[in-house]
Amino acid sequence: MNKLNEFDPAIYLDSEEVVAEYLRLAQRSDDRELLASAQTDVARAQSMAKECQLSRQNTAE
């Protein structure tokens, strides 16, 4: 049986516009848990971007 990978929305939060829309939609849902989850996704996406940037800097040296 094939194993499905878990969906990670943080991978797709790759611009300020996408992040803003993602948070706007989560906020419009009036679901506090969904909004908290979306904020966690954004924080994780920002952390991933920072790690990638640091990795590129180390590779360039």
VENVEN-V19976 format. One record per backbone hydrogen bond with DSSP energy under -0.5 kcal/mol. CO is the residue of the C=O (numbers start at 1). NH is the residue of the N-H. If there is no record, write none. Layout:
BEGIN
CO&NH, CO&NH
END
This chain:
BEGIN
2&4, 7&9, 8&11, 9&12, 9&13, 10&13, 12&14, 15&19, 16&20, 17&21, 18&22, 19&23, 20&24, 21&25, 22&26, 23&27, 24&28, 25&29, 26&31, 27&30, 30&32, 31&35, 32&36, 33&37, 34&38, 35&39, 36&40, 37&41, 38&42, 39&43, 40&44, 41&45, 42&46, 43&47, 44&48, 45&49, 46&50, 47&51, 48&52, 49&53, 50&54, 51&55, 52&56, 53&57, 54&58, 55&59, 56&60, 57&61
END
